[in-house]
């Protein structure tokens, strides 16, 4: 998405793993894309904040419905759509939190999950 409207700049977050050589190769390949202004490896710049958004659709009645609501509350997930037969929860947080929520919803009637991917920013006063 566009992060600096006046300058028409957008930010793309890529999460990957690999040896230092592989990471360097990925950064070099990204630098060749046009028009890339900069490539920043947040893992070498210190502490970062990472978050993801997911929409999780769960169907259920009776005790399963009550349990899904209880777990959603524990995970601070918000109900963004509901009927007598289903819920759609909105949950944000680290990838591990979202994965854990999805696993717990599976036996309760998980139907569908839509995830945004990770957004990340460095901590402190420095700009990326």
Beta strands, then each sheet from edge to edge (+ up, - down):
strand 1: 2-4
strand 2: 9-10
strand 3: 48-59
strand 4: 78-82
strand 5: 86-93
strand 6: 110-122
sheet 1: 1+ 2-
sheet 2: 4+ 5- 3+ 6-
end
